[in-house]
Amino acid sequence: MRHVWLALAGLVLLAPSALAQASPPRVDFEGASRETPLRPETEFVEFTLKARVGCTQADYSYQATTVVRFEVVTNASSVVVQPGVEPATRTLTFSPSECTSSPDFVKEATTHFTATLSRDAPAFEVQRVQVLVHVEKPDLPQGRKVYGPYSANVSFFADYIALTSITPATYFQKAGENDKVVFPFDMMNLGNGNSRVRTEVIPLGRNRLDSIIPPAETRLESKAARGTSALFKLTSRIEATTPSAAGTYSFQAKFVTVFEGSSEFETQTDETVVVFVVQVGEGSFREAPAPPMVLALAVLGAMVLWRRRP
């Protein structure tokens, strides 16, 4: 958990010579926001809120109560805010002796809250939380007096989540010699940013197909970034040409997902590996039924699908 301190500088102090003036208090904000990406759902940031409250004119005459109430608001659906253990409302009491002891006399009210982002927070898009401070004098001779609210913003943003679903239509094909083979597959961007997916193919074993042609690098939009109109899924294909020799051929396809945009921060990548198998028979594949050993290899190839995030 990261900690960010946000100071809410105190109410303006009124010297005894200013008692006749009815100027309201003032809150000045100083603070910092999160400067590095926040990992959605798994990483939290904790904010410490401090309000330094000074004497007002009423405090020089009698012991007065000051109520400070913190409020955290956000209109972003992807921001999840949780209050801290301290109450959001704090009560401070000033006495005339304290207020006359020093022109800089202040008392401090502190509270905390934590925030995180949901999985649908768009990558690197700034999310803001507004902090409101309400100040109230409930027991003034002339009645209750409310000041504010005084406001400031704190901001943070989501890290990029690389996550692409790869679903092949089949992992095993039977074909004749010098034949064309097609392996269709569906791609779906489940991450929170527009992504590019490149496909790398590597022959396996000693038997080699004449050619293996992967698709060109593919762009997939993100629903988190573009909403329901996003082009976040499509169907693509790997094409292969069989040699003029019967046998069992296999190759590995690695699908690498990267962030499409630019960022000053290091971004995550996602890798999914699938193994495809081709059984080549003499002439038409209908004339060469698959032996049990080849079928077992095809089933094994279908099982070799794994994902790695470097």
C-alpha positions as CSV (number, residue, x, y, z in Angstrom):
1,M,0.0,0.0,0.0
2,R,1.3,3.4,-0.9
3,H,0.8,6.4,1.4
4,V,0.1,10.0,0.1
5,W,-0.1,12.9,2.6
6,L,-2.5,15.7,1.9
7,A,-2.3,18.7,4.2
8,L,-5.3,21.0,4.6
9,A,-3.7,24.1,6.0
10,G,-5.4,25.8,8.9
11,L,-8.0,28.3,9.2
12,V,-6.8,31.9,9.2
13,L,-6.0,33.1,12.7
14,L,-7.6,36.4,13.9
15,A,-5.6,38.5,16.3
16,P,-7.4,40.2,19.2
17,S,-7.4,43.5,17.2
18,A,-9.5,41.9,14.6
19,L,-12.2,40.7,16.9
20,A,-14.7,43.2,15.6
21,Q,-14.3,41.9,12.1
22,A,-16.6,39.2,10.8
23,S,-14.3,37.7,8.2
24,P,-14.9,33.9,7.7
25,P,-12.2,31.3,8.2
26,R,-10.2,30.1,5.2
27,V,-8.7,26.7,4.4
28,D,-5.7,26.5,2.1
29,F,-4.8,23.1,0.5
30,E,-1.4,21.6,0.0
31,G,-1.1,18.1,-1.2
32,A,0.3,15.5,-3.5
33,S,-1.3,12.9,-5.8
34,R,-0.1,9.5,-6.8
35,E,2.6,9.9,-9.4
36,T,3.0,6.3,-10.5
37,P,0.3,3.8,-11.9
38,L,-1.9,2.0,-9.6
39,R,-2.5,-1.7,-10.2
40,P,-6.3,-2.1,-10.4
41,E,-8.0,-4.2,-7.7
42,T,-4.7,-5.4,-6.2
43,E,-3.0,-2.2,-5.1
44,F,-4.4,0.5,-2.8
45,V,-3.3,4.0,-2.0
46,E,-3.8,5.5,1.4
47,F,-4.4,9.3,1.8
48,T,-3.9,11.1,5.1
49,L,-6.0,14.2,5.5
50,K,-5.0,16.9,8.0
51,A,-6.9,20.1,8.7
52,R,-5.0,22.6,10.8
53,V,-7.7,24.8,12.4
54,G,-6.9,28.1,14.0
55,C,-8.9,30.3,16.4
56,T,-11.7,32.4,15.1
57,Q,-13.0,35.6,16.7
58,A,-15.5,33.8,18.9
59,D,-12.7,31.7,20.5
60,Y,-11.1,34.7,22.1
61,S,-14.2,35.4,24.1
62,Y,-15.3,32.0,25.4
63,Q,-14.6,28.3,25.0
64,A,-16.1,27.3,21.6
65,T,-16.4,24.0,19.8
66,T,-15.3,23.6,16.3
67,V,-16.5,20.6,14.3
68,V,-14.5,19.5,11.3
69,R,-16.0,17.1,8.9
70,F,-14.1,15.4,6.1
71,E,-16.0,14.2,2.9
72,V,-14.5,12.3,0.0
73,V,-16.4,12.3,-3.3
74,T,-15.9,10.9,-6.7
75,N,-18.1,10.6,-9.8
76,A,-15.9,8.0,-11.4
77,S,-17.5,4.5,-11.4
78,S,-14.0,2.9,-11.5
79,V,-12.8,4.5,-8.3
80,V,-13.5,2.5,-5.1
81,V,-13.0,4.6,-1.9
82,Q,-12.9,3.1,1.6
83,P,-12.9,5.2,4.8
84,G,-10.2,4.8,7.4
85,V,-10.7,3.7,11.0
86,E,-10.9,7.3,12.3
87,P,-14.3,9.0,12.2
88,A,-14.8,11.5,9.4
89,T,-16.0,14.1,11.8
90,R,-13.7,15.5,14.4
91,T,-14.4,17.9,17.3
92,L,-11.9,20.5,18.4
93,T,-12.3,22.8,21.5
94,F,-10.5,26.2,21.8
95,S,-10.2,28.2,25.0
96,P,-9.6,32.0,25.2
97,S,-6.3,31.3,26.9
98,E,-5.1,29.1,24.1
99,C,-6.0,31.5,21.4
100,T,-4.3,34.5,23.2
101,S,-1.2,32.5,24.0
102,S,0.1,32.7,20.4
103,P,-1.1,34.3,17.2
104,D,-0.2,31.0,15.4
105,F,-2.0,28.6,17.7
106,V,-3.7,25.8,15.8
107,K,-5.3,22.4,16.4
108,E,-5.2,19.5,14.0
109,A,-7.9,17.2,12.8
110,T,-6.7,14.0,11.0
111,T,-8.5,11.3,9.1
112,H,-7.5,8.6,6.4
113,F,-9.1,6.9,3.5
114,T,-7.9,4.3,1.0
115,A,-8.7,4.1,-2.7
116,T,-8.2,1.6,-5.5
117,L,-9.4,1.2,-9.0
118,S,-11.6,-1.5,-10.6
119,R,-10.6,-3.6,-13.6
120,D,-12.5,-1.4,-16.0
121,A,-10.4,1.7,-15.2
122,P,-8.8,2.8,-18.5
123,A,-5.1,2.5,-18.5
124,F,-3.2,5.7,-17.7
125,E,-6.4,7.8,-17.6
126,V,-6.4,10.2,-14.6
127,Q,-9.1,9.5,-12.0
128,R,-9.9,12.3,-9.5
129,V,-11.2,12.2,-6.0
130,Q,-12.5,15.4,-4.4
131,V,-11.8,16.1,-0.8
132,L,-14.3,18.4,1.0
133,V,-13.8,19.9,4.5
134,H,-16.8,21.3,6.3
135,V,-16.1,23.6,9.3
136,E,-18.9,24.3,11.8
137,K,-19.3,26.4,14.9
138,P,-22.4,24.9,16.5
139,D,-22.6,27.0,19.8
140,L,-22.0,30.6,18.8
141,P,-24.1,33.2,20.7
142,Q,-25.7,34.2,17.4
143,G,-26.4,30.6,16.6
144,R,-24.8,27.8,14.5
145,K,-22.3,29.0,11.8
146,V,-21.1,26.8,8.9
147,Y,-18.1,27.6,6.8
148,G,-17.1,26.0,3.5
149,P,-17.0,23.4,2.2
150,Y,-13.3,23.9,1.2
151,S,-12.2,21.5,-1.5
152,A,-9.2,20.0,-3.2
153,N,-8.5,17.2,-5.6
154,V,-6.2,14.2,-5.4
155,S,-5.6,12.1,-8.5
156,F,-4.2,8.7,-9.5
157,F,-4.4,6.5,-12.6
158,A,-4.5,2.8,-13.5
159,D,-1.7,0.7,-14.7
160,Y,-2.1,-1.2,-18.0
161,I,-3.4,-4.7,-17.8
162,A,-2.4,-6.9,-20.7
163,L,-4.8,-9.7,-21.1
164,T,-5.9,-11.3,-24.4
165,S,-8.0,-14.4,-24.8
166,I,-7.0,-16.8,-27.6
167,T,-9.5,-19.5,-28.6
168,P,-8.6,-21.7,-31.5
169,A,-11.4,-23.4,-33.5
170,T,-9.2,-26.6,-33.6
171,Y,-5.8,-27.7,-32.5
172,F,-5.5,-30.6,-35.0
173,Q,-5.9,-30.9,-38.8
174,K,-5.6,-33.8,-41.2
175,A,-4.4,-33.0,-44.7
176,G,-2.9,-34.5,-47.9
177,E,0.6,-33.8,-49.2
178,N,1.2,-30.4,-50.7
179,D,-2.0,-29.2,-49.2
180,K,-3.2,-25.9,-47.6
181,V,-4.2,-26.0,-43.9
182,V,-5.9,-23.2,-42.0
183,F,-6.1,-22.8,-38.2
184,P,-8.8,-20.1,-37.3
185,F,-8.8,-18.6,-33.9
186,D,-10.7,-15.9,-32.0
187,M,-8.9,-13.1,-30.2
188,M,-10.5,-10.9,-27.5
189,N,-8.9,-8.0,-25.6
190,L,-9.9,-8.4,-21.9
191,G,-7.4,-5.8,-20.7
192,N,-8.0,-2.1,-19.9
193,G,-6.2,-0.5,-22.8
194,N,-6.0,-0.6,-26.5
195,S,-3.5,-3.4,-27.4
196,R,-1.5,-4.9,-30.3
197,V,-1.1,-8.6,-30.6
198,R,1.7,-10.2,-32.7
199,T,1.9,-13.9,-33.5
200,E,5.2,-15.7,-33.6
201,V,5.3,-19.3,-35.0
202,I,8.1,-21.9,-34.3
203,P,8.2,-25.4,-35.9
204,L,8.5,-28.2,-33.4
205,G,10.4,-31.5,-33.9
206,R,12.3,-32.7,-37.0
207,N,9.4,-32.8,-39.4
208,R,8.8,-29.4,-40.9
209,L,5.9,-28.0,-42.8
210,D,6.7,-26.2,-46.1
211,S,5.4,-22.9,-44.7
212,I,3.6,-21.4,-41.7
213,I,2.2,-18.0,-42.2
214,P,1.0,-16.1,-39.1
215,P,-1.4,-13.1,-39.3
216,A,-0.1,-9.6,-39.4
217,E,0.1,-7.7,-36.1
218,T,-3.5,-7.1,-34.9
219,R,-4.9,-4.1,-33.1
220,L,-7.6,-4.7,-30.5
221,E,-9.5,-1.9,-28.8
222,S,-10.5,-2.0,-25.2
223,K,-14.0,-1.8,-23.8
224,A,-12.5,0.0,-20.8
225,A,-11.1,2.7,-23.0
226,R,-13.7,2.9,-25.8
227,G,-16.9,1.6,-24.2
228,T,-19.4,-0.6,-26.0
229,S,-18.3,0.6,-29.4
230,A,-14.8,-0.9,-29.0
231,L,-13.6,-3.3,-31.6
232,F,-12.2,-5.6,-28.9
233,K,-12.5,-9.0,-30.6
234,L,-12.0,-10.6,-34.1
235,T,-11.3,-13.8,-35.8
236,S,-7.9,-14.4,-37.4
237,R,-6.0,-17.4,-38.9
238,I,-2.7,-19.2,-39.3
239,E,-2.1,-20.8,-42.7
240,A,0.3,-23.6,-43.4
241,T,1.4,-25.7,-46.4
242,T,2.2,-29.4,-46.0
243,P,5.2,-31.0,-47.6
244,S,5.2,-33.9,-50.1
245,A,5.9,-36.4,-47.3
246,A,3.5,-38.2,-45.0
247,G,4.0,-37.7,-41.2
248,T,3.0,-35.7,-38.2
249,Y,3.9,-32.1,-38.0
250,S,3.5,-29.6,-35.2
251,F,4.3,-26.0,-34.5
252,Q,4.0,-23.5,-31.7
253,A,2.2,-20.2,-31.9
254,K,3.0,-17.5,-29.4
255,F,0.6,-14.6,-29.1
256,V,2.3,-11.5,-27.5
257,T,0.1,-8.6,-26.3
258,V,1.6,-5.1,-25.8
259,F,0.1,-1.7,-25.0
260,E,-0.7,0.2,-28.2
261,G,-0.1,3.7,-26.9
262,S,3.0,5.4,-25.5
263,S,3.8,5.7,-21.8
264,E,6.6,6.9,-19.7
265,F,6.1,3.9,-17.4
266,E,7.1,0.3,-18.2
267,T,4.1,-1.6,-19.4
268,Q,3.1,-5.2,-18.9
269,T,3.0,-7.8,-21.7
270,D,0.9,-10.9,-22.0
271,E,2.0,-14.1,-23.8
272,T,-0.2,-17.1,-24.7
273,V,1.3,-20.2,-26.3
274,V,-0.7,-22.7,-28.3
275,V,0.6,-25.9,-30.0
276,F,-1.0,-27.0,-33.3
277,V,-0.7,-30.4,-35.0
278,V,-1.0,-31.5,-38.6
279,Q,-1.2,-35.1,-39.8
280,V,-0.2,-35.5,-43.4
281,G,-1.2,-38.7,-45.2
282,E,-0.3,-39.9,-48.7
283,G,-2.7,-38.3,-51.2
284,S,-5.9,-37.2,-49.7
285,F,-6.1,-37.3,-45.9
286,R,-9.3,-39.4,-46.3
287,E,-7.2,-42.2,-47.5
288,A,-5.0,-42.1,-44.4
289,P,-6.9,-42.5,-41.2
290,A,-5.1,-41.2,-38.1
291,P,-3.4,-43.9,-36.0
292,P,-4.0,-43.9,-32.2
293,M,-0.5,-42.4,-31.6
294,V,-1.1,-39.4,-33.8
295,L,-4.5,-38.8,-32.2
296,A,-2.9,-38.9,-28.8
297,L,-0.3,-36.3,-29.9
298,A,-3.1,-34.0,-31.2
299,V,-4.9,-34.2,-27.9
300,L,-1.6,-33.4,-26.1
301,G,-1.1,-30.4,-28.5
302,A,-4.6,-29.1,-27.6
303,M,-3.7,-29.2,-23.9
304,V,-0.4,-27.2,-24.4
305,L,-1.9,-23.8,-24.1
306,W,-0.4,-21.6,-21.5
307,R,-0.1,-17.9,-20.6
308,R,2.9,-16.0,-19.2
309,R,3.2,-12.4,-18.2
310,P,6.9,-11.3,-18.2
